[in-house]
Amino acid sequence: MHLKLQKRTFKKSTLAIACTLPLLSALPFQVLSQESETEAVPENIIVTGTRVFDRSAADSPVPVDVIGAQEFRQNSSSDVQDLLRTAVPSFAVNAQPISDAATIVRPANLRGLSPDNVLVLVNGKRRHRGSVISFLGGGISDGAQGVDISAIPSLALKQVEVLKDGASSQYGSDAIAGVLNFILRDDAEGVDLQARYGSTYEGDGDNFIVAANIGLPLGDNGFVNLTGEFREADATIRSVVRDDVQFAIDNGYTPAADFSAINAFTDEVPQYWGQPDVEDDFKLFVNSEYEINEKATVYLFGNYGERTVTGGFFYRNVVGNESGGGQRGGVFAGPTVDPLTGLASDTGVNSVLVGDLDGLGVGGECIAGIPLGGSGGVIPDADLLAEVVADDNCFSFIETFPGGFTPRFGGTNEDQSITVGIRGDLDIGNGLYYDFSGQRGSNRTDFVIENTINASLGPLTPTSFEPGGQEQTETLFNLNFVYGVDIGFYSDLNIAFGAEYREEEFDLFAGDAASFELGPLASQGFASSSNGFGGFPEDTSASQDSTAFYIDLEAEVTEKLTVQTAIRTENFSEFGSTTDFKLAGLYHLNDSVRLRGAFSTGFHAPTAGQANITNVTTQNVNGVLIDQGTLPLSSVAGQLAADFVESAGNGRPDLGPEEAVNYSVGIGFDIAGSNWTIDAYQIELEDRVALGANVDFLDALNFAGGGADFESVSEALTILDANGTIDRADFLGLDDLSEFRFFSNSFDTTTRGIDVVGNLSFDLAGGESRLTVAANYNETEVDDVGVLNPIDDDRVAAIEDLLPNLRANISWSHTQGKFTTLLRANYFGGWDDTSNGVDNIDAEVLIDAQVAYQYNDNLKLIAGVDNLFDTFPEENPDAGALGQLYSQASPFGFNGGSWYLEVRYAY
């Protein structure tokens, strides 16, 4: 981490801790005994998807899974998203080895839909989004800006409620695939300490976590509950020697053999590919309430956290491969040249690019490129290379990086929020309950890229850059009322109504000048900007706000029938209004069998970030690394893109909310001491917000030039600027851009699936056992790829086939005296690796095991193994192409087996 970032994050950490000290010192410090694990709420009373105060999950008209804290943490992972993936089969999250900013804030999917199609709540209040837009999200998550769930420490949780149905009419934008509600602990006494250490069978990926939760009374009528967590996780390496590197070595280019020593990443392979490093991951959560009197309670909860994540990028090749390709364009790849003179020749050989430092046609002249000849055509001509090295006016990056280079990309993420509110009873009739709250949250990421260059600066380029950062900030005010009216039903009619105002702001922060600068060698074919992740050229800010009103009715019409309906209208400053509704019901056939069903509409509004982001990233397209850009429609460059798309005659692209229709029907029944729920669903999603198919940037510039025939983007920008067609300043950092895309409403999908959840408790051998089954079958079909900005075939394939259709797990836990054991089988159905074109990858079953020993009333010792039999996904058949041994889209990762030891102490 750079010193500037260290100072800033240290100050904020100190501030967060300092703010809690006066509060703690003012409290009557009294610590009493508590259970080592937070117990589940009796009868699984829920607060998600209903505004009835005593609704149980079993009597909910829509499916709600309740996951207790103990069950939630029975896993080797220290990341909340990985824990949730194990507990909820329809939830998916992957490691992101080379995914730009998505490596820092990993995108997650519920029911195969985008991360921003699931609403995340904490204590029933909307959680702010993360700052990262996933430009490399594996196809399913491309372009999504979801919530940074990893900012939540698991020890802070009392339970997690997963509403598996549409709920936009109750909560607003994003609640299409479902709702995740993280309920914070509310203990007013006791201390819970946790320490865990683990690693993989391979001996890498060492990780540890230390965490503490403390409950304190706030006078006689309140509590303050604090959770702190610190964790780190080392990287893993799951790569092989790339084919192009091996080819160069086999044909005598010795610098390639020395590559790993030059870059000091690994002793074996010139490609850093695997689980990224997570360092200095600190989280602090507070949850508190104070009852002023019987009619009013004030509450406050919030958090502060930060972490540094560093991952790998693709290797930059000097000399290419046997087919003559693979050289990194804009850095090493020169023109075809005469093998004897190094001068440009259409019939010559490949070369390593040479720059003329005083400019073409000025002073001394340089050859166009260092010829590649010899065995395999990969050996730079020694005499001409020596000539370039000896001439101070001539320069090639083979002098600086003779074995190539692999950038290291990462950043520091900072997350903070605070919610303050008051709720109570206005004592009108049956009681008019109110809840008024205000909250503010932000998530910021500052990027760092190292071991790379701005090639256009030539030998003066730095090798480390700060490309800038981005931040999402949200402010929200909520006013909710609940009133019960006796209208002759079996229960009172529960009338909930309220209003919400929400404002979001997305800021981009400029990087250091070298990260986006157009250097003097740009006109000679050298790429501008920090290679791999170009810097943001200026600070920009975009915002939008929305105002919503809702009414929610729910009642037990008869002893057997419960009905719920809701309607919500919301107006966005940038996209207009939308109105959504919901109708749901539950019918008790008898004491053991319940039927339920729901119909609702929903929406997802584009974020301010999606509407205004500019980004350039390096992508693998058919084995070739090219730079792809994302441009906002509102920018000058974006309007050029819209003009080009409109020229095809299908209309002009636009950006607005996507619309959804949800159907669900289910049954719950109790049989032979077991409880089961089976729910089928269908989600029709139209006008999905998407990054459309990539458009050739040079073609767009040729169109802007009135049908010109420019040979390169750099040439096009230079000439169009000279004749006044464009202003070159509007295209900073885009000189080496090959393709561009933009956000618009695009394609339609239909998602269908079935959820099955069951559990059975029984006595066995003098102990207590519990079996839990959870399964999800889910499939998504792209109904329409879009007309104005269609998604391409690769995106369609990813949406439909990248995730397994079937996910399931069955767990058996058994308590015998002081010992508790857990065995869990995790089933991952077959899937297609759309990024590598590999179909019909086989299903896998992974086994987890855990043993816990309750040493005394306070101390518990735990040992566990995940993926007991060290199962890996199928190896990529062309792993050598980019050095990736396994697909990063593997639904269960690629690290193999792992183990962990844990100590819990509670008093």
MIFI-114823 format. One record per residue (C-alpha): residue in one letter; x, y, z. Coordinates in steps of 0.1 Angstrom, whole numbers, plus 5000, padded with zeros to 4 digits. Example, Ala and Ser with C-alpha at 12.3 -4.5 7.8 and 13.67 -1.06 7.14 Angstrom:
MIFI-114823
A512349555078
S513749895071
***
This chain:
MIFI-114823
M500050005000
H501350354992
L502350585021
K499550835012
L496950565015
Q498450435047
K498250775063
R494650835053
T493350495064
F495350515097
K493750845105
K490250715098
S490850395118
T492050605147
L489050835144
A486550535144
I488150385175
A488450715193
C484750785187
T483750475206
L485950535236
P483850815252
L480750605248
L482350305264
S483650505293
A480250645300
L478550305303
P478150095334
F480549825324
Q478849495334
V479749175316
L477648865323
S477648505310
Q476148435276
E475948135253
S478948075230
E476648105200
T473748345194
E470548145197
A468048165169
V464948375175
P462148155189
E459848035161
N461948215135
I460048545138
I461048745107
V461149115098
T461849075061
G459049085035
T456349175061
R455549465084
V453449245108
F455349245141
D455048875150
R455048695116
S456948365116
A458848235086
A456447935084
D453448165080
S455048405055
P453148425022
V456548435004
P459648205012
V462048345037
D465048145049
V466348215084
I469948135090
G471148145126
A474648275134
Q475947935144
E474847765112
F476148065092
R479748035105
Q480247655100
N482647705072
S486447765067
S485948095049
S486348425067
D484348615041
V480648665046
Q479948605009
D481548265009
L479648175041
L476348275024
R477148064993
T477347755015
A474147835034
V472047945004
P472347734972
S470847994950
F473548244960
A476748234940
V480048414943
N483448334927
A487048414932
Q488248694908
P491948644900
I492148884871
S489049094870
D490249454875
A488149624902
A485949324906
T488849154924
I488449414952
V484649404955
R483549064942
P480149044924
A477648794937
N474448654922
L471148534936
R469048304914
G471448364885
L470648734882
S472949034884
P474249164918
D472149474915
N469049264911
V469149174948
L468449414976
V470649415007
L469449535041
V471049565075
N468649565103
G465849615078
K467449935063
R468749955027
R472549915026
H474550145003
R476150004972
G479849934967
S481950174947
V483049914921
I481249854888
S482149504876
F483449534841
L484849184843
G482149004861
G482148674843
G479348764819
I476548744845
S477649044865
D479149254837
G478349614844
A476649554878
Q477149784908
G476149574938
V476549604976
D479949514991
I478649235014
S482249155024
A482249465046
I480049285071
P481849075098
S480148745105
L480548775143
A478349085142
L475348885130
K472448755150
Q470848595119
V470448635082
E467048645065
V466848565028
L463648665011
K463448464979
D460848664960
G460349004943
A459849284968
S460249614949
S456749724959
Q457849704995
Y461549814994
G462049984960
S464749934934
D466849614931
A464549374950
I463949154920
A465748824927
G465248864964
V466349044996
L469248965020
N468649115054
F471549095078
I470249125114
L472849255139
R473349115173
D471549295202
D473149135232
A473249375262
E475849165280
G478648925274
V481848895254
D482448665225
L486048615212
Q487048425181
A490448335166
R490948125135
Y493848015113
G493647805082
S495347725049
T494947505018
Y496247155013
E498647304988
G500247505016
D499347855002
G496448075009
D497248105046
N494548305064
F493648415098
I490848605116
V490548755150
A487248895161
A485449015192
N481849095201
I480849275233
G477449355246
L477049635270
P473949765289
L473050125281
G471550225315
D468550005324
N466750045291
G469249985263
F472349825249
V475349885228
N476749585209
L480149625193
T481949385169
G485549425157
E487249195132
F490749185116
R491648925090
E494248855063
A494248595035
D497348515014
A497148464977
T497148124960
I498848024927
R496947804904
S498647864871
V500947694846
V503747804824
R502147984794
D502547834759
D504148144745
V506648154774
Q507547794769
F507847834732
A510248124737
I512347924762
D512347614739
N513647834710
G516447984730
Y515048314742
T516648294776
P515148614792
A511748434792
A513248164813
D514448424838
F511048594838
S509948474873
A513148594889
I512748934872
N509248984885
A509648804918
F506048684920
T506548304919
D509448074916
E507847864889
V505448044866
P505348394849
Q501648444856
Y500148544890
W496748374888
G494848264918
Q493048384949
P494148754955
D495948884986
V493649045012
E495549245037
D494749475067
D491049385065
F489549565095
K485849595103
L484049765131
F480249745136
V478049895163
N474349825170
S472550005198
E469150095212
Y467750295241
E464150295253
I463250655262
N459950545275
E457250285267
K456350475236
A459650565220
T462950395214
V466050555197
Y468450335178
L471850365161
F473950125140
G476750175117
N480250055106
Y483650145095
G485949915076
E488849905052
R490949645034
T493649615007
V493249364979
T495949284953
G495549054924
G497348964891
F497049074855
F497948904823
Y501648864812
R502949104786
N504848914760
V508049044744
V508548814714
G505248644708
N504448284700
E504948034671
S502148184651
G503848524651
G501248684675
G501048734712
Q503349034715
R501949304737
G500649574714
G501649924722
V504649814742
F506649534724
A504849464691
G506549654663
P505949664625
T507149404601
V510749504592
D513649404570
P515549134589
L518849294580
T518249664585
G515249684609
L513549924586
A509749894580
S508849644553
D505449494544
T507149164535
G509549154565
V509648974598
N508049064632
S509949304654
V510149454688
L509049824687
V511650094688
G510950464696
D512750774684
L513050984715
D513651324698
G510751254674
L510451114639
G512351324614
V514151524640
G517851474648
G519151114646
E516950834631
C516150504647
I515250174631
A511450084631
G511949764651
I514349504663
P513849204639
L512848874654
G514448584637
G516548274646
S514947954659
G511147994659
G511348364650
V511648484686
I515348584689
P515948954687
D518749044663
A521749084686
D523549344665
L520549574660
L519549534697
A523049644707
E522649934683
V519450044699
V520850014734
A523950214725
D522050504709
D520650734735
N518050864710
C516650514704
F514650314729
S512849984732
F511149834763
I513149514757
E515849714774
T513749754806
F511849424806
P513749174785
G511548894798
G508249084797
F506149194827
T503049114846
P501249404863
R499949374898
F496649554904
G494749624935
G493449894958
T492249994992
N488549974999
E487050185026
D483450145038
Q481450335064
S477850405073
I475650535101
T471950495107
V470050685134
G466350655141
I463450665165
R460450425166
G457550375189
D453750405194
L451750715190
D449050555211
I446250625187
G443450365188
N445050025184
G448350195183
L449950385154
Y453550265152
Y456150475136
D459750445125
F461650745113
S465350705103
G468150885085
Q471250715072
R474350785052
G476850535038
S479750535015
N482150294999
R485450414983
T488150234964
D491550384956
F493450184929
V497050094927
I498849924898
E502449824899
N505149654878
T503749824847
I504450124824
N502950414805
A504650314773
S504150644756
L506550804782
G509350574770
P512250544794
L510950814817
T507850604826
P507350514863
T506550154870
S503950214898
F500850424894
E497850544913
P495150544886
G492650724908
G489550604927
Q485850594928
E483250634956
Q479550564960
T477750774986
E474150734996
T471850935019
L468450805028
F465450915049
N462650675058
L459250745075
N457150435081
F453850385099
V451950065109
Y448350065121
G446049775129
V442349805121
D439549565130
I437449515100
G435949175108
F438848955096
Y440348685118
S443148935126
D443349305124
L444149445090
N447749555093
I448149885073
A451749995067
F452450305048
G455350545044
A457750755023
E461350745014
Y463850995000
R467150864987
E470151034971
E473150874956
E476351024943
F479150854923
D482551024922
L485650944902
F488951074915
A491751164890
G494850944890
D498451064890
A499251234857
A501450954844
S498550704847
F496650874819
E499251094802
L499651094764
G503451084762
P505751184733
L505950834719
A502250794715
S502350894678
Q504950614672
G502650334682
F503350324720
A500250294742
S499350574766
S498150544802
S499250294829
N499249964810
G496449734821
F494349994840
G494450344827
G494050634852
F491050864854
P492151194838
E489951424860
D487651434890
T483951384880
S480851354900
A477251244892
S474251214913
Q470551124912
D467751114938
S464350944942
T461250994962
A458950694970
F455550634987
Y454150304996
I451250125012
D451349765024
L448249565036
E448349235054
A445749035073
E444648685083
V441348705065
T440348375081
E442048135105
K443447955074
L443948235049
T446548515050
V446648785023
Q449249055016
T449249334990
A451449634985
I451849914960
R454750154957
T455450454934
E458950594930
N460150894910
F463850924899
S465351254890
E467151104860
F464750834848
G461150934857
S458550734877
T457650364882
T454850204901
D454949844913
F452649614932
K452449284949
L449749034958
A450548724979
G448648475000
L449148175023
Y446447915029
H446547645057
L445047325043
N445447175078
D447847205107
S450647045087
V450247165051
R450447525038
L450047665003
R451348004992
G451748204961
A452648554950
F452548784920
S454549104918
T456249364896
G459649504902
F462349734888
H466049814889
A467050174882
P470450244867
T472950384892
A474550714889
G477850524884
Q476450314855
A475150624838
N478450824841
I481450584844
T484350594820
N486750294821
V489350114800
T490349764808
T492349484793
Q490349184782
N491148844767
V489348814733
N490048484715
G493448454732
V494448814723
L494749084749
I493049404738
D491849724755
Q488149764759
G486450084770
T483250184787
L481950524779
P478950714793
L476250794768
S476251154781
S479951214773
V481251344740
A482851004733
G479550834743
Q477551054719
L480050944692
A479250584701
A475450664700
D475750824666
F477550524652
V474950284666
E472050494654
S473550504619
A472550134616
G468950264614
N467550094645
G467150414667
R469250584693
P470250404726
D468750514759
L469150424796
G466250384820
P464950134846
E464549764839
E461249604847
A460449274862
V457449044868
N457648774895
Y455448464899
S455848214927
V453947924941
G454947694970
I453947444996
G455147395031
F454447075051
D455446895082
I455846515081
A457346265105
G458946535126
S460546715096
N459647055081
W459747115043
T459147395019
I459047374981
D458747694961
A458647734923
Y459248074907
Q459548264874
I461148604869
E460548794837
L463049074833
E462749324804
D464949604792
R467849494813
V470549754819
A473549614801
L476949684786
G476149594750
A478249424724
N481649584718
V481949824689
D485149864670
F486550204680
L488350264647
D485150194628
A483350454649
L486150704643
N486050634605
F482250704607
A482951034625
G485351114598
G482751084571
G483750744559
A487550784563
D489950494563
F492250564592
E494850294599
S494950334637
V493050494665
S495950724673
E496050844637
A492250894636
L492251104668
T495151314656
I493551394622
L490051444635
D491351684662
A493351874636
N490351924613
G488052024642
T485751724641
I486651624677
D488651774706
R491451544715
A491051634752
D487651454752
F489451134744
L492351124769
G493450774777
L491650624747
D494550614722
D495150244725
L491350154728
S490349874704
E486649844713
F484050034733
R480749974748
F478150164768
F475250114792
S471750104778
N468549914782
S469149604761
F468049244765
D465249044781
T465448724802
T463248474819
T464448294850
R462647984863
G463547764893
I462547564923
D463847604959
V463647304984
V464447345021
G463947085047
N465146985082
L464746705107
S465746685143
F466046345160
D467846165189
L470645925180
A472845715202
G472045925233
G472846255214
E470946505193
S471146515155
R469846745129
L469546695091
T469247005069
V468646995031
A468747295008
A468547274970
N467947514942
Y467347444905
N467647764884
E467847834847
T467848164829
E467048204792
V467748514771
D464548594753
D465848884733
V469449004729
G468249364722
V468149574691
L469949904697
N472749774718
P472549394717
I474549164739
D476848924721
D476848554719
D479448514747
R477348714771
V474248514762
A476148184768
A477448314802
I474048424814
E472448094804
D475147834812
L478047974833
L476347884866
P475247524874
N471447484871
L471447264902
R473047344936
A472247154968
N473747065001
I472746825029
S474146875064
W474246645094
S475146785127
H475346575159
T475846675195
Q477146405219
G478146535253
K480846805248
F481346715211
T479546855181
T480246715147
L479146835112
L479246665079
R478046855048
A477846745012
N477847024986
Y476546934952
F477447154922
G475747054889
G477347064855
W478047394838
D479847544808
D483047744810
T481948004785
S485148204788
N487147914774
G484547754752
V484447434773
D480947274775
N479447004797
I481847024827
D480846744851
A479046794883
E481046764916
V480346684952
L482446844979
I482546725015
D483046945045
A483646825080
Q483946995114
V484446885150
A483847115179
Y484647045216
Q483047245244
Y485947245268
N483947425295
D481147675297
N483247935281
L485747775258
K485047595225
L487747435203
I486947375166
A488747195138
G487447165103
V488147085067
D486347215036
N486547015004
L487846715024
F488846504993
D490746794976
T488446824946
F489447064918
P487447174888
E488347034855
E491547174841
N491247414812
P492247214780
D494047524768
A495447624801
G498747724786
A497147994764
L496948234793
G498348034822
Q495047974838
L494947614851
Y491347624861
S488347844851
Q487948134874
A484148084870
S484247754889
P481247764912
F483247614941
G486547784935
F489847634924
N491947624956
G491247254964
G490947135000
S491547365030
W491647325068
Y491147555098
L491547565135
E489347795157
V489047895193
R485948055206
Y485748205241
A482548355255
Y481648485289
***
